[in-house]
Amino acid sequence: MSRIQLDANSKRPLRKQLIDQLRYLIATGHYNVNETLPSTRALGDQLDISFHTVRKAYQELEQEGLLESKVGSGYTVQERTPLSKSQRIERGAKVVNEALQTLVGLGLSEAEIESLFQEQANLLDHSSLERKLLVVGPHHELNAMCAEQIRSALQLAVRPISLPQLDRHQDADFAFTPYPFLSEVLQNLPRGDTLGFVMHVPSRVLERTARLLDREALGLVTRYQDTIAPLSEELRTDTAYGGQVIAASIEEGVEHLSNVIEQTDLLLYTPESKRRLLPFLSGEDVDAMELEMVVSADSIEAIVEAVPA
């Protein structure tokens, strides 16, 4: 969150400055759909402002449809239908007009203003603004895992979206999807470049799971309910484990996690469930491992080669 810089000496309220910068971070993919923002207190402490100011900024973005608040989960980024071209131009013109009035009021000449605009435009992360990159699949939690790995390889913003959301992203430049869904994405996203990829369970997790006896129980904790089935199937297929899988998702609540932990001989958990799960593991003698689906090295290599730097 170091990308947020507030000017305490500005006449523009801190809340408005924060709202503008959060909009920018969301628009350029620094925060992805369904990603949780820092808590109001954590962000307030980091920026040295009141958590009430952060809360008001979050609430205004929630009213715009950019964020959604859930009890116990904080504020998460939401998918929304983009504004039309005319609406974007109209709102942009208003912002530019306000900025121009401020610059003129500071005594800048027309040439200085033009030079300043050009300089700031050159400083923008054009790769993030000009190209829209997606990871598409039926399960958001798996999409998010893969999107982060591809983002790291490309050093570009990559957004995870679900298959039903494709019709709202017809302007995408590149879409990456597991091979079983490649045909569907190609049909629904004809104008963009679509590449398939292979994802798999890490060897260290397969090694430990394969050593389980069928009379031993495997625990699986995910953030979302719909992640359980594909991960369970992948683990059984890759290891021939035939025992009981005891699974739970964080979206259903955390009250049942203690029972899941007590009944399992090996507990696997996804990155998005980690924060809520770890307090239940504290002080417990539990064989637990983080489970993150990995995009294969050759798939990453092909994606990096296909996407211009």
Backbone hydrogen bonds in HBPLUS format (Angstrom, degrees):
<---DONOR---> <-ACCEPTOR-->    atom                        ^
c    i                          cat <-CA-CA->   ^        H-A-AA   ^      H-
h    n   atom  resd res      DA  || num        DHA   H-A  angle D-A-AA Bond
n    s   type  num  typ     dist DA aas  dist angle  dist       angle   num
A0004-ILE N   A0001-MET O   3.09 MM   3  5.93 173.2  2.10 124.8 127.0     1
A0010-SER N   A0007-ASP O   3.14 MM   3  5.43 161.3  2.18 108.9 114.8     2
A0016-LYS N   A0013-PRO O   3.07 MM   3  5.36 117.3  2.48 103.2 117.1     3
A0017-GLN N   A0013-PRO O   3.05 MM   4  6.43 158.5  2.10 153.4 160.0     4
A0018-LEU N   A0014-LEU O   2.87 MM   4  6.07 159.3  1.91 151.3 156.8     5
A0019-ILE N   A0015-ARG O   2.93 MM   4  6.17 158.4  1.97 148.8 154.7     6
A0020-ASP N   A0016-LYS O   3.00 MM   4  6.19 166.9  2.02 151.2 154.0     7
A0021-GLN N   A0017-GLN O   3.10 MM   4  6.32 159.7  2.15 148.0 153.2     8
A0022-LEU N   A0018-LEU O   2.90 MM   4  6.07 153.6  1.97 151.2 158.7     9
A0023-ARG N   A0019-ILE O   2.95 MM   4  6.15 159.3  2.00 151.7 157.2    10
A0024-TYR N   A0020-ASP O   3.14 MM   4  6.40 154.0  2.21 141.1 147.8    11
A0025-LEU N   A0021-GLN O   2.99 MM   4  6.23 160.4  2.03 146.1 150.9    12
A0026-ILE N   A0022-LEU O   2.97 MM   4  6.15 155.5  2.03 150.8 156.9    13
A0027-ALA N   A0023-ARG O   2.86 MM   4  6.02 161.7  1.89 150.0 155.7    14
A0028-THR N   A0024-TYR O   2.96 MM   4  6.10 150.7  2.05 150.8 157.4    15
A0030-HIS N   A0025-LEU O   2.84 MM   5  5.06 133.2  2.06 159.8 164.6    16
A0029-GLY N   A0026-ILE O   3.19 MM   3  5.24 162.4  2.22 104.1 108.9    17
A0035-GLU N   A0032-ASN O   3.00 MM   3  5.40 154.7  2.07 133.8 134.1    18
A0034-ASN N   A0077-VAL O   2.70 MM  43  4.95 169.8  1.71 136.9 139.8    19
A0077-VAL N   A0035-GLU O   2.96 MM  42  5.56 155.2  2.02 148.9 153.9    20
A0037-LEU N   A0075-TYR O   2.82 MM  38  5.74 164.3  1.85 169.4 174.3    21
A0043-LEU N   A0039-SER O   2.98 MM   4  6.14 172.4  1.99 160.8 161.9    22
A0044-GLY N   A0040-THR O   2.95 MM   4  5.90 151.5  2.03 136.0 145.1    23
A0045-ASP N   A0041-ARG O   2.88 MM   4  6.02 160.0  1.92 149.5 154.0    24
A0046-GLN N   A0042-ALA O   3.04 MM   4  6.22 155.6  2.10 142.3 149.3    25
A0047-LEU N   A0043-LEU O   2.92 MM   4  6.09 154.1  1.99 150.4 156.4    26
A0048-ASP N   A0044-GLY O   2.80 MM   4  5.62 111.1  2.28 135.3 152.0    27
A0049-ILE N   A0044-GLY O   2.87 MM   5  4.85 159.6  1.91 139.7 145.0    28
A0053-THR N   A0050-SER O   3.03 MM   3  5.31 129.2  2.29 102.1 114.2    29
A0054-VAL N   A0050-SER O   3.35 MM   4  6.83 154.5  2.42 145.1 151.2    30
A0055-ARG N   A0051-PHE O   2.89 MM   4  6.08 158.7  1.93 144.8 151.0    31
A0056-LYS N   A0052-HIS O   2.98 MM   4  6.19 158.3  2.02 146.4 151.4    32
A0057-ALA N   A0053-THR O   3.06 MM   4  6.30 153.2  2.13 143.9 151.3    33
A0058-TYR N   A0054-VAL O   2.88 MM   4  6.17 163.6  1.91 156.6 160.7    34
A0059-GLN N   A0055-ARG O   2.84 MM   4  6.04 158.0  1.89 149.7 156.2    35
A0060-GLU N   A0056-LYS O   2.99 MM   4  6.19 151.4  2.07 143.5 150.3    36
A0061-LEU N   A0057-ALA O   3.07 MM   4  6.35 158.3  2.12 149.6 155.4    37
A0062-GLU N   A0058-TYR O   2.82 MM   4  6.08 138.1  2.00 142.4 155.4    38
A0063-GLN N   A0059-GLN O   2.97 MM   4  6.28 148.5  2.07 142.8 150.4    39
A0064-GLU N   A0060-GLU O   3.13 MM   4  6.46 137.6  2.32 137.3 148.5    40
A0066-LEU N   A0061-LEU O   2.95 MM   5  5.41 142.4  2.09 170.0 161.8    41
A0067-LEU N   A0061-LEU O   3.38 MM   6  5.75 147.4  2.49 111.6 111.5    42
A0065-GLY N   A0062-GLU O   2.98 MM   3  5.05 146.5  2.10  99.5 110.1    43
A0078-GLN N   A0066-LEU O   2.80 MM  12  5.26 165.8  1.82 141.8 140.9    44
A0068-GLU N   A0076-THR O   2.86 MM   8  5.35 140.7  2.01 146.3 158.6    45
A0076-THR N   A0068-GLU O   2.87 MM   8  5.35 163.0  1.90 151.5 154.3    46
A0070-LYS N   A0074-GLY O   3.07 MM   4  5.66 158.8  2.12 150.8 155.7    47
A0073-SER N   A0070-LYS O   2.96 MM   3  5.26 163.0  1.99 127.3 131.7    48
A0074-GLY N   A0070-LYS O   3.19 MM   4  5.66 129.1  2.46 173.1 159.2    49
A0088-ARG N   A0084-SER O   2.91 MM   4  6.20 160.2  1.95 155.6 161.3    50
A0089-ILE N   A0085-LYS O   2.95 MM   4  6.18 164.0  1.98 153.2 157.0    51
A0090-GLU N   A0086-SER O   2.94 MM   4  6.06 159.6  1.98 144.8 150.8    52
A0091-ARG N   A0087-GLN O   2.97 MM   4  6.16 169.2  1.98 152.9 155.3    53
A0092-GLY N   A0088-ARG O   2.82 MM   4  5.89 156.3  1.88 147.2 155.2    54
A0093-ALA N   A0089-ILE O   2.83 MM   4  5.92 155.0  1.89 147.7 153.8    55
A0094-LYS N   A0090-GLU O   3.28 MM   4  6.53 149.2  2.38 139.7 147.0    56
A0095-VAL N   A0091-ARG O   3.16 MM   4  6.51 156.3  2.22 147.8 153.4    57
A0096-VAL N   A0092-GLY O   2.92 MM   4  6.19 165.4  1.94 156.1 159.9    58
A0097-ASN N   A0093-ALA O   2.91 MM   4  6.01 158.4  1.96 145.3 151.5    59
A0098-GLU N   A0094-LYS O   3.08 MM   4  6.30 158.6  2.13 146.5 151.4    60
A0099-ALA N   A0095-VAL O   2.97 MM   4  6.24 156.2  2.03 148.0 155.0    61
A0100-LEU N   A0096-VAL O   2.84 MM   4  6.07 158.3  1.88 153.3 159.2    62
A0101-GLN N   A0097-ASN O   3.04 MM   4  6.27 161.0  2.07 149.3 153.7    63
A0102-THR N   A0098-GLU O   3.13 MM   4  6.37 153.4  2.21 143.3 150.2    64
A0103-LEU N   A0099-ALA O   2.95 MM   4  6.24 158.8  2.00 151.6 157.3    65
A0104-VAL N   A0100-LEU O   2.88 MM   4  6.09 164.6  1.90 157.0 160.8    66
A0105-GLY N   A0101-GLN O   2.96 MM   4  6.06 152.3  2.04 139.2 147.4    67
A0106-LEU N   A0102-THR O   3.06 MM   4  6.36 128.2  2.34 137.1 150.3    68
A0106-LEU N   A0103-LEU O   3.10 MM   3  5.07 134.1  2.32  94.1 106.8    69
A0108-LEU N   A0103-LEU O   3.28 MM   5  5.88 163.5  2.31 155.1 150.2    70
A0107-GLY N   A0104-VAL O   2.93 MM   3  5.18 156.2  1.99 107.0 114.8    71
A0113-ILE N   A0109-SER O   2.92 MM   4  6.17 154.6  1.98 151.9 159.0    72
A0114-GLU N   A0110-GLU O   2.99 MM   4  6.21 162.7  2.02 148.8 153.2    73
A0115-SER N   A0111-ALA O   2.97 MM   4  6.14 159.6  2.01 145.4 151.1    74
A0116-LEU N   A0112-GLU O   2.90 MM   4  6.02 152.4  1.97 142.4 150.2    75
A0117-PHE N   A0113-ILE O   2.93 MM   4  6.18 160.4  1.97 154.1 158.5    76
A0118-GLN N   A0114-GLU O   3.08 MM   4  6.29 161.4  2.11 147.4 152.4    77
A0119-GLU N   A0115-SER O   2.95 MM   4  6.13 157.2  2.00 146.0 152.5    78
A0120-GLN N   A0116-LEU O   2.98 MM   4  6.18 165.9  2.00 153.1 156.1    79
A0121-ALA N   A0117-PHE O   2.93 MM   4  6.08 152.5  2.01 146.3 154.3    80
A0122-ASN N   A0118-GLN O   3.08 MM   4  6.28 150.4  2.17 144.8 151.8    81
A0123-LEU N   A0120-GLN O   3.11 MM   3  5.08 135.0  2.32  94.0 106.6    82
A0124-LEU N   A0121-ALA O   3.28 MM   3  5.48 153.1  2.36 102.3 109.9    83
A0126-HIS N   A0124-LEU O   2.91 MM   2  5.51 120.5  2.27 111.5  94.4    84
A0128-SER N   A0125-ASP O   3.07 MM   3  5.63 133.1  2.30 111.4 122.3    85
A0129-LEU N   A0125-ASP O   3.18 MM   4  6.50 152.5  2.26 146.2 154.5    86
A0130-GLU N   A0126-HIS O   2.80 MM   4  5.69 165.9  1.82 156.1 158.4    87
A0173-ASP N   A0132-LYS O   2.84 MM  41  5.21 149.4  1.93 135.3 145.7    88
A0174-PHE N   A0132-LYS O   3.23 MM  42  6.59 163.3  2.26 152.8 153.9    89
A0159-ARG N   A0133-LEU O   2.91 MM  26  6.27 170.6  1.92 149.4 147.8    90
A0134-LEU N   A0174-PHE O   2.95 MM  40  6.29 152.1  2.03 143.0 152.0    91
A0176-PHE N   A0134-LEU O   2.82 MM  42  6.12 153.8  1.89 144.8 153.2    92
A0135-VAL N   A0159-ARG O   2.81 MM  24  6.04 152.2  1.89 144.6 145.5    93
A0161-ILE N   A0135-VAL O   2.88 MM  26  6.20 164.9  1.91 167.0 168.6    94
A0136-VAL N   A0176-PHE O   2.84 MM  40  6.12 158.2  1.89 154.6 161.8    95
A0143-ASN N   A0139-HIS O   2.94 MM   4  6.19 159.7  1.98 155.5 162.2    96
A0144-ALA N   A0140-HIS O   2.80 MM   4  6.04 159.3  1.85 159.2 163.4    97
A0145-MET N   A0141-GLU O   3.23 MM   4  6.47 153.5  2.31 138.2 144.5    98
A0146-CYS N   A0142-LEU O   3.14 MM   4  6.40 167.5  2.15 154.2 156.3    99
A0147-ALA N   A0143-ASN O   2.79 MM   4  5.95 158.6  1.83 154.0 161.1   100
A0148-GLU N   A0144-ALA O   3.11 MM   4  6.20 156.5  2.17 145.9 150.1   101
A0149-GLN N   A0145-MET O   3.40 MM   4  6.73 154.8  2.47 142.8 148.7   102
A0150-ILE N   A0146-CYS O   3.00 MM   4  6.26 162.6  2.03 156.1 160.8   103
A0151-ARG N   A0147-ALA O   2.81 MM   4  5.89 156.7  1.86 147.1 154.5   104
A0152-SER N   A0148-GLU O   3.00 MM   4  6.12 155.7  2.06 141.4 147.5   105
A0153-ALA N   A0149-GLN O   3.10 MM   4  6.34 149.8  2.19 140.1 147.9   106
A0154-LEU N   A0150-ILE O   2.91 MM   4  6.10 159.1  1.96 153.8 159.0   107
A0155-GLN N   A0151-ARG O   2.66 MM   4  5.36 140.9  1.80 146.4 156.7   108
A0165-GLN N   A0162-SER O   3.03 MM   3  5.47 148.3  2.13 112.2 121.8   109
A0166-LEU N   A0163-LEU O   3.16 MM   3  5.60 170.8  2.16 120.4 122.5   110
A0168-ARG N   A0165-GLN O   2.98 MM   3  5.64 158.6  2.02 120.2 127.0   111
A0169-HIS N   A0166-LEU O   2.90 MM   3  5.21 165.0  1.93 117.4 120.2   112
A0172-ALA N   A0169-HIS O   3.13 MM   3  5.62 157.8  2.18 120.0 120.4   113
A0193-ASP N   A0173-ASP O   3.00 MM  20  6.09 174.0  2.00 139.3 138.3   114
A0175-ALA N   A0193-ASP O   2.83 MM  18  6.27 148.7  1.92 154.2 159.8   115
A0195-LEU N   A0175-ALA O   2.90 MM  20  6.36 158.5  1.95 162.7 169.9   116
A0177-THR N   A0195-LEU O   3.05 MM  18  6.50 154.5  2.11 153.3 160.8   117
A0197-PHE N   A0177-THR O   2.93 MM  20  6.01 130.0  2.18 135.3 140.9   118
A0181-PHE N   A0178-PRO O   2.94 MM   3  5.80 160.3  1.98 130.2 135.9   119
A0182-LEU N   A0179-TYR O   3.09 MM   3  4.96 168.6  2.11 109.1 112.7   120
A0185-VAL N   A0181-PHE O   3.08 MM   4  6.32 161.8  2.12 155.5 160.4   121
A0186-LEU N   A0182-LEU O   2.93 MM   4  6.11 161.6  1.96 154.3 159.7   122
A0187-GLN N   A0183-SER O   3.09 MM   4  6.30 153.0  2.17 146.3 152.8   123
A0188-ASN N   A0184-GLU O   3.13 MM   4  6.31 147.4  2.25 143.0 151.5   124
A0189-LEU N   A0185-VAL O   2.83 MM   4  5.72 123.7  2.15 149.0 161.1   125
A0296-SER N   A0198-VAL O   2.83 MM  98  5.61 169.6  1.84 154.9 157.8   126
A0200-HIS N   A0294-VAL O   2.82 MM  94  5.29 149.5  1.92 140.5 149.5   127
A0294-VAL N   A0200-HIS O   2.79 MM  94  5.29 177.5  1.79 155.8 156.2   128
A0205-VAL N   A0202-PRO O   3.09 MM   3  5.53 128.3  2.37 107.6 119.8   129
A0206-LEU N   A0202-PRO O   3.12 MM   4  6.48 160.9  2.16 152.8 158.7   130
A0207-GLU N   A0203-SER O   2.78 MM   4  5.92 160.0  1.82 155.6 161.0   131
A0208-ARG N   A0204-ARG O   3.26 MM   4  6.40 160.7  2.30 137.0 141.2   132
A0209-THR N   A0205-VAL O   2.93 MM   4  6.09 162.3  1.96 150.8 156.4   133
A0210-ALA N   A0206-LEU O   2.83 MM   4  5.85 161.9  1.86 151.9 156.6   134
A0211-ARG N   A0208-ARG O   3.31 MM   3  5.40 141.2  2.48  96.9 107.3   135
A0212-LEU N   A0209-THR O   3.04 MM   3  5.47 161.0  2.07 112.9 119.0   136
A0216-GLU N   A0213-LEU O   2.89 MM   3  5.26 159.4  1.94 113.6 120.5   137
A0265-ASP N   A0217-ALA O   2.83 MM  48  5.39 166.0  1.85 141.0 145.6   138
A0218-LEU N   A0244-GLN O   2.89 MM  26  6.22 168.1  1.90 168.6 170.6   139
A0246-ILE N   A0218-LEU O   2.77 MM  28  6.12 158.0  1.82 154.3 162.0   140
A0219-GLY N   A0266-LEU O   2.71 MM  47  5.94 178.9  1.71 164.9 165.1   141
A0268-LEU N   A0219-GLY O   2.84 MM  49  5.93 167.2  1.86 137.5 141.0   142
A0220-LEU N   A0246-ILE O   2.95 MM  26  6.23 150.3  2.04 144.6 146.0   143
A0248-ALA N   A0220-LEU O   2.92 MM  28  6.44 147.2  2.03 160.1 167.6   144
A0221-VAL N   A0268-LEU O   2.87 MM  47  6.34 155.7  1.93 153.2 161.4   145
A0270-THR N   A0221-VAL O   3.08 MM  49  6.57 149.4  2.18 162.0 171.5   146
A0222-THR N   A0248-ALA O   3.00 MM  26  6.49 155.9  2.06 151.5 158.9   147
A0250-ILE N   A0222-THR O   2.77 MM  28  6.26 149.1  1.86 145.9 155.3   148
A0251-GLU N   A0223-ARG O   2.94 MM  28  5.87 146.5  2.05 153.2 158.1   149
A0227-THR N   A0224-TYR O   3.22 MM   3  5.68 162.3  2.25 111.8 117.1   150
A0228-ILE N   A0225-GLN O   3.19 MM   3  5.83 157.2  2.25 117.5 123.1   151
A0231-LEU N   A0227-THR O   3.32 MM   4  6.37 163.1  2.35 152.2 157.2   152
A0232-SER N   A0228-ILE O   2.89 MM   4  5.96 163.3  1.91 158.2 163.5   153
A0233-GLU N   A0229-ALA O   2.96 MM   4  6.09 165.7  1.99 156.0 159.8   154
A0234-GLU N   A0230-PRO O   2.98 MM   4  6.07 156.2  2.04 141.2 147.9   155
A0235-LEU N   A0231-LEU O   2.97 MM   4  6.16 161.8  2.01 150.6 155.0   156
A0236-ARG N   A0232-SER O   3.01 MM   4  6.23 163.0  2.04 151.0 155.5   157
A0237-THR N   A0233-GLU O   2.91 MM   4  6.02 163.3  1.94 150.3 155.5   158
A0238-ASP N   A0234-GLU O   2.98 MM   4  6.03 164.2  2.01 149.8 154.0   159
A0239-THR N   A0235-LEU O   3.10 MM   4  6.00 135.9  2.30 141.1 150.5   160
A0240-ALA N   A0236-ARG O   2.81 MM   4  5.09 141.2  1.96 140.8 146.0   161
A0252-GLU N   A0249-SER O   3.24 MM   3  5.73 155.2  2.31 108.0 115.0   162
A0253-GLY N   A0250-ILE O   2.85 MM   3  5.20 163.4  1.88 116.5 121.4   163
A0257-LEU N   A0254-VAL O   3.13 MM   3  5.44 165.8  2.15 113.8 118.2   164
A0260-VAL N   A0256-HIS O   3.28 MM   4  6.59 155.8  2.34 148.5 155.4   165
A0261-ILE N   A0257-LEU O   2.95 MM   4  6.19 165.4  1.97 157.7 160.8   166
A0262-GLU N   A0258-SER O   3.03 MM   4  6.22 159.6  2.07 148.3 153.6   167
A0263-GLN N   A0259-ASN O   3.21 MM   4  6.32 140.7  2.37 141.9 150.6   168
A0263-GLN N   A0260-VAL O   3.23 MM   3  5.38 131.8  2.48  98.5 110.7   169
A0264-THR N   A0261-ILE O   3.42 MM   3  5.59 158.8  2.47 105.1 110.8   170
A0267-LEU N   A0287-ASP O   2.82 MM  20  6.14 167.8  1.83 159.3 163.1   171
A0289-MET N   A0267-LEU O   2.84 MM  22  6.34 150.7  1.93 160.5 169.6   172
A0269-TYR N   A0289-MET O   3.05 MM  20  6.50 147.4  2.16 152.3 159.7   173
A0291-LEU N   A0269-TYR O   2.63 MM  22  5.44 166.8  1.65 146.0 148.6   174
A0273-SER N   A0270-THR O   3.05 MM   3  5.40 152.2  2.13 110.6 119.3   175
A0274-LYS N   A0271-PRO O   3.25 MM   3  5.16 149.8  2.35  98.3 107.2   176
A0277-LEU N   A0273-SER O   3.05 MM   4  6.10 142.8  2.19 150.9 162.3   177
A0277-LEU N   A0274-LYS O   3.11 MM   3  5.10 124.0  2.43  95.8 110.8   178
A0278-LEU N   A0274-LYS O   2.95 MM   4  5.90 165.8  1.97 165.8 165.1   179
A0280-PHE N   A0277-LEU O   2.85 MM   3  5.61 142.6  1.99 127.4 137.2   180
A0281-LEU N   A0278-LEU O   2.90 MM   3  5.07 143.4  2.04 105.7 117.2   181
A0282-SER N   A0278-LEU O   3.20 MM   4  6.44 128.2  2.48 150.6 164.2   182
A0284-GLU N   A0281-LEU O   2.99 MM   3  5.24 163.2  2.02 126.0 129.3   183
A0299-SER N   A0296-SER O   3.11 MM   3  5.23 122.5  2.45  97.5 112.1   184
A0300-ILE N   A0296-SER O   3.01 MM   4  6.37 159.9  2.05 155.3 160.7   185
A0301-GLU N   A0297-ALA O   2.96 MM   4  6.18 157.9  2.01 146.1 152.5   186
A0302-ALA N   A0298-ASP O   3.01 MM   4  6.18 154.0  2.08 139.9 146.1   187
A0303-ILE N   A0299-SER O   2.97 MM   4  6.22 155.6  2.03 150.4 156.9   188
A0304-VAL N   A0300-ILE O   2.91 MM   4  6.14 166.5  1.93 156.3 159.6   189
A0305-GLU N   A0301-GLU O   3.06 MM   4  6.20 151.3  2.14 141.8 149.7   190
A0306-ALA N   A0302-ALA O   3.01 MM   4  6.16 141.5  2.16 139.2 149.3   191
A0306-ALA N   A0303-ILE O   3.11 MM   3  5.06 121.5  2.46  93.0 107.9   192
A0307-VAL N   A0303-ILE O   3.02 MM   4  6.17 149.0  2.11 155.5 161.7   193
